[in-house]
């Protein structure tokens, strides 16, 4: 069987892996992109609200409000659901998440990630232009809606805090909401329109467009099983359909499946997952949705994707590979129908995916300390689509000896001991 040779193997063809492969390729590295699927963007990168969130300064940390924590604990909050059966598996990670979400530590995470957030749309715009897919980026921003005076007041406080870091937005009353989205029902105390973030109406399609660009520039794509990765003479070897591939360096960009590589190699990294669901529905009649909209109090997003209106849910804490339990979709459906004129479901069943998360809501980016040629690029929490090309640039700069555009220290795996 044939054995392919390259400078770098990148494991995982989601947005994070493709972003790393493209940036390494730009710096003269011969790269093979390896995934278990034939096509890029078939897992976590496929299902999200489509936002390149360049206005998201503060990560999604664990709340400190007692009332909100109580609703989560009782499984009463639409934003979060957990599997009681899986609680023994999840509770230690959730406790680490809670302690990492103290005001001081949350601010540290936010400031560490801020250079990546600010770079996110710039990197996407460059790749979208080079890939020749301008139709996959809409400059609409998105709208967050609040049903009560209390939730609106909290949001406005957070917005004022974000303004100090250059975040722009328009505060909306009911009339302004109706002017931007005339087909939405009323009943909101107010909202905020964030105009800067980019909207991608086909996230999986964008990952595929980037992978196609990578191939046009001479990159190779291989179907392979990351669990077969092993150290070889002078590098790393992985088995694939039709043969094996060998390279000096390997990048683990497998998102929620990254533990399949790092755990057998002896790394104790607290990688967890937040599962999520989506369902596409048709718009009824001539109704049009112009922006992605978040119903913050009800915990769902409606986004005008190419396939239809995508309904996305919040977070489900459950084992990564546990059977799908789309209760959040079922509960959100009548609320979504009340918010916007929705017709029949386009998908046969809800899609489920898993967001890879570390307790401090920062990815792991950089060299593995105990294995030559092993590099990590995973754990992008809710921002895999947003940050994939930016973290790919940072990783490629580290791997090729360039001066990194952001301080890589907060993302080093050594922070977990």
C-alpha positions in Angstrom: 0.0 0.0 0.0 1.2 3.5 -0.8 2.7 5.7 1.9 2.3 9.4 1.6 4.9 11.8 3.0 4.4 15.4 4.0 5.8 18.0 6.4 2.6 18.2 8.6 -0.5 16.1 9.2 -3.5 18.0 10.3 -6.1 15.8 12.0 -9.6 17.1 11.6 -11.2 18.9 8.7 -13.5 21.2 10.6 -13.1 24.9 10.5 -10.2 24.8 13.0 -8.3 22.1 11.1 -8.8 23.6 7.7 -7.8 27.0 9.0 -4.6 25.5 10.4 -3.9 23.6 7.2 -4.3 26.7 5.0 -2.0 28.9 7.2 0.7 26.2 7.3 0.4 25.8 3.5 0.8 29.6 3.1 4.1 29.3 5.0 5.5 26.7 2.6 4.6 23.6 4.5 3.5 20.5 2.6 0.3 19.5 4.5 -2.0 16.5 4.5 -5.5 17.1 6.0 -6.9 14.0 7.6 -10.5 13.4 8.5 -12.8 10.4 9.0 -15.2 11.9 6.5 -14.6 12.4 2.8 -15.8 16.0 3.0 -14.8 18.8 5.3 -17.1 20.5 7.8 -19.3 17.5 8.5 -19.3 17.6 12.3 -19.2 20.5 14.8 -18.5 23.1 12.1 -21.7 22.0 10.3 -24.1 23.1 13.0 -24.1 26.5 14.5 -25.8 29.9 14.2 -23.3 31.0 11.5 -21.8 33.9 13.3 -18.3 35.1 12.9 -18.5 36.7 16.4 -15.9 39.5 16.2 -17.9 41.5 18.8 -17.9 38.7 21.4 -15.4 40.0 23.9 -16.5 37.9 26.9 -16.6 34.1 26.6 -19.6 32.0 27.7 -18.7 31.6 31.4 -20.7 29.8 34.1 -23.2 32.3 35.7 -22.7 33.6 39.2 -26.4 34.6 39.7 -27.9 32.3 42.3 -31.4 32.3 40.7 -30.0 31.4 37.3 -27.9 28.6 38.8 -30.9 27.3 40.6 -32.9 27.2 37.3 -30.0 25.3 35.7 -29.8 22.9 38.6 -33.6 22.2 38.4 -33.4 21.8 34.6 -35.9 24.6 34.2 -33.8 27.0 32.1 -34.4 26.8 28.3 -30.7 27.9 27.7 -29.2 24.8 29.4 -30.2 21.2 29.9 -28.3 18.4 31.5 -28.6 14.6 31.5 -29.3 13.4 35.1 -27.8 10.0 34.2 -24.6 11.6 33.0 -24.2 14.0 36.0 -21.5 11.9 37.7 -19.4 12.2 34.6 -20.1 15.9 34.2 -20.1 17.3 37.7 -16.3 17.4 38.2 -15.9 19.3 34.9 -18.8 21.7 35.7 -17.1 22.5 39.1 -13.9 23.4 37.3 -15.9 25.5 34.9 -17.6 27.3 37.8 -14.3 28.1 39.5 -12.8 29.3 36.2 -15.7 31.6 35.8 -14.9 33.9 38.8 -14.9 37.5 37.7 -11.1 37.8 37.8 -10.5 34.5 35.9 -13.2 35.2 33.4 -11.7 38.6 32.6 -8.3 36.9 32.2 -9.8 34.6 29.6 -11.5 37.4 27.8 -8.4 39.5 27.5 -6.4 36.5 26.4 -8.8 35.7 23.6 -9.5 39.3 22.6 -6.6 39.5 20.0 -8.0 36.3 18.3 -11.6 37.7 18.4 -10.4 41.0 16.8 -8.5 39.0 14.1 -11.4 36.6 13.3 -13.3 38.4 10.7 -10.1 39.7 9.0 -8.9 36.2 8.5 -12.2 34.9 7.2 -12.5 37.8 4.8 -9.1 37.0 3.3 -9.9 33.3 2.9 -13.4 33.9 1.5 -11.9 36.2 -1.1 -9.2 33.7 -2.0 -11.7 30.9 -2.1 -14.0 32.9 -4.4 -17.2 32.5 -2.3 -18.3 36.0 -1.3 -21.9 34.8 -1.2 -21.0 32.9 2.0 -20.5 36.1 4.0 -23.3 38.5 4.8 -22.5 41.7 6.7 -25.8 41.9 8.6 -24.6 41.3 12.1 -27.2 39.8 14.4 -29.9 40.9 16.9 -30.3 39.9 20.5 -33.8 40.2 21.9 -35.0 40.5 25.5 -38.5 39.9 26.8 -38.2 41.4 30.2 -36.9 44.7 31.6 -34.6 42.7 33.9 -32.9 40.7 31.2 -32.6 43.8 29.0 -31.0 45.7 31.8 -28.5 42.9 32.3 -27.7 42.9 28.6 -27.3 46.6 28.5 -24.8 46.5 31.4 -22.8 43.8 29.5 -23.0 45.9 26.4 -21.6 49.0 28.1 -18.8 46.9 29.5 -18.0 45.6 25.9 -18.0 49.1 24.5 -14.8 49.8 26.3 -13.2 47.2 24.0 -14.5 48.7 20.8 -17.8 46.7 20.5 -20.5 48.7 18.6 -24.2 48.2 18.6 -27.6 49.8 18.4 -30.1 49.6 21.3 -33.5 48.8 19.9 -37.0 49.5 21.3 -40.1 47.7 19.9 -40.5 50.1 17.0 -36.8 49.7 16.0 -37.0 45.9 16.2 -40.1 45.9 13.9 -38.3 48.2 11.4 -35.4 45.7 11.1 -37.5 42.6 11.3 -41.1 43.3 10.4 -42.1 39.6 10.5 -41.2 39.1 14.1 -43.9 39.1 16.7 -43.8 41.9 19.3 -43.6 41.5 23.1 -40.0 42.4 23.6 -38.7 44.9 26.2 -35.9 45.7 23.7 -32.9 44.4 21.9 -29.4 45.1 20.7 -28.3 44.9 17.1 -24.6 44.1 16.7 -23.7 45.1 13.2 -20.0 44.1 13.0 -20.2 40.2 13.2 -20.3 38.4 9.9 -23.0 35.9 9.1 -22.3 32.7 7.2 -25.5 31.2 5.7 -23.9 27.8 5.2 -21.2 27.1 7.8 -20.5 23.6 6.6 -20.3 24.9 3.0 -17.7 27.5 4.1 -15.5 24.8 5.6 -15.8 22.8 2.3 -14.9 25.9 0.3 -11.8 26.4 2.4 -10.9 22.7 2.0 -11.3 23.1 -1.8 -9.0 26.1 -1.7 -6.5 24.1 0.2 -6.6 21.3 -2.5 -6.4 23.8 -5.4 -3.1 25.1 -3.8 -1.6 21.6 -3.8 -2.8 20.4 -0.4 -3.8 16.7 0.0 -6.9 15.4 1.8 -7.0 11.9 3.2 -9.7 9.8 4.9 -8.1 8.3 8.0 -8.7 7.2 11.6 -7.0 9.5 14.2 -6.9 6.6 16.6 -4.3 4.9 14.4 -1.8 7.8 15.0 1.6 6.5 16.2 5.1 7.9 16.5 7.3 6.8 13.7 11.0 7.3 12.9 11.5 11.0 12.8 7.8 11.9 13.0 4.2 10.6 13.0 2.3 8.0 11.1 -1.5 7.5 10.5 -3.4 4.9 8.6 -5.9 5.8 6.0 -8.0 4.4 3.2 -5.6 3.2 0.5 -2.4 3.6 2.6 -0.7 5.5 5.4 0.7 9.0 5.7 3.9 10.1 7.5 5.1 13.5 8.6 7.5 15.2 10.9 4.7 17.2 12.7 1.1 16.5 13.5 -1.6 18.9 14.6 -4.5 17.6 16.7 -7.6 19.7 15.6 -10.3 17.1 16.3 -12.5 19.3 18.4 -14.5 17.2 20.8 -12.7 14.0 19.6 -9.2 15.3 20.4 -9.1 13.1 23.5 -8.9 10.1 21.2 -5.3 11.2 20.5 -4.1 13.1 23.6 -5.3 10.6 26.3 -3.4 7.6 24.9 -0.3 9.8 24.7 -0.6 10.5 28.5 -2.0 14.0 28.5 -4.6 14.8 31.2 -6.5 17.7 29.6 -10.0 18.6 31.0 -11.8 18.6 27.6 -15.6 18.6 27.9 -18.4 19.0 25.4 -21.5 21.1 25.3 -23.9 19.4 22.9 -26.3 21.4 20.8 -29.1 20.8 18.2 -30.5 22.5 15.1 -33.4 22.1 12.8 -34.2 23.8 9.5 -37.7 25.0 8.8 -39.4 26.8 5.9 -40.6 30.3 6.2 -44.3 30.6 5.8 -45.7 32.6 2.9 -43.6 35.6 2.0 -42.0 36.0 5.5 -38.4 37.0 5.4 -35.8 37.0 8.2 -33.1 39.5 7.5 -30.7 38.8 10.5 -30.0 36.0 12.8 -31.9 36.7 16.0 -31.4 35.4 19.5 -34.4 35.1 21.8 -32.3 35.4 24.9 -35.0 34.6 27.4 -36.2 31.5 25.5 -32.7 30.3 24.7 -32.8 29.8 21.0 -31.6 31.4 17.7 -33.3 31.7 14.4 -30.9 32.2 11.5 -31.7 32.6 7.8 -29.6 29.9 6.3 -29.4 28.8 2.7 -31.3 25.6 3.6 -34.0 27.4 5.5 -34.5 29.1 8.8 -32.2 27.3 11.2 -33.5 26.9 14.8 -30.5 26.3 17.1 -30.7 25.5 20.8 -28.5 26.3 23.8 -26.4 23.9 25.7 -26.9 20.2 26.6 -24.5 18.7 29.2 -24.3 15.0 28.3 -21.7 12.5 27.3 -20.4 13.3 23.8 -21.5 9.9 22.4 -24.7 9.5 24.3 -27.9 9.1 22.1 -29.5 12.3 21.0 -32.1 13.8 23.2 -33.5 16.8 21.3 -35.9 18.0 24.0 -34.6 21.6 23.7 -35.6 21.6 20.1 -39.0 20.2 20.9 -39.6 22.9 23.6 -38.3 25.7 21.5 -40.4 24.9 18.4 -43.7 26.3 19.6 -41.9 29.4 20.9 -40.1 29.8 17.6 -43.4 29.5 15.7 -44.8 32.2 17.9 -41.8 34.5 17.2 -41.7 34.1 13.4 -44.0 32.7 10.7 -42.4 29.2 10.3 -43.8 26.4 8.2 -42.9 22.7 8.0 -39.5 21.2 9.1 -37.1 20.7 6.2 -34.9 18.2 8.0 -36.1 14.7 8.7 -34.8 15.0 12.3 -32.8 17.5 14.4 -29.1 17.5 13.9 -26.8 17.1 17.0 -23.3 18.3 17.5 -20.8 18.8 20.3 -18.8 21.9 21.1 -15.3 21.2 22.6 -14.7 23.2 25.7 -12.0 23.7 28.4 -13.1 25.0 31.8 -11.6 28.4 31.2 -13.3 28.7 27.8 -9.9 29.1 26.0 -8.6 26.7 23.4 -5.4 24.7 23.6 -3.0 26.0 21.0 0.7 25.2 20.7 3.3 22.5 21.2 2.8 19.4 23.3 5.5 19.4 26.0 6.4 15.7 26.0 6.3 14.7 22.3 8.4 16.1 19.5 6.4 17.3 16.6 3.0 17.1 18.3 0.9 20.2 18.3 -2.6 21.0 19.7 -5.4 23.3 18.2 -8.7 22.4 19.9 -11.2 23.4 22.5 -12.7 26.5 20.8 -16.0 26.3 22.8 -18.8 28.3 21.1 -16.3 30.0 18.7 -14.9 27.3 16.4 -16.4 29.0 13.3 -15.3 32.4 14.5 -11.8 31.5 15.6 -10.7 28.7 13.3 -8.7 30.7 10.8 -7.3 33.1 13.5 -6.0 30.2 15.7 -4.8 28.5 12.5 -2.6 31.6 11.9 -1.4 31.7 15.5 -0.5 28.0 15.4 1.3 28.3 12.0 3.3 31.2 13.3 4.4 29.1 16.3 5.3 26.1 14.1 7.3 28.1 11.6 9.1 30.3 14.1 7.4 33.6 13.2 6.6 36.2 15.8 3.0 35.3 16.8 0.4 38.0 16.4 -1.0 37.2 19.9 0.5 36.0 23.1 0.3 32.2 23.0 1.0 31.7 26.7 -2.7 31.6 27.9 -3.4 28.8 25.4 -0.6 26.5 26.3 -1.5 23.0 27.5 0.9 23.5 30.5 -1.8 25.6 32.2 -3.5 22.4 33.2 -0.3 21.1 34.9 
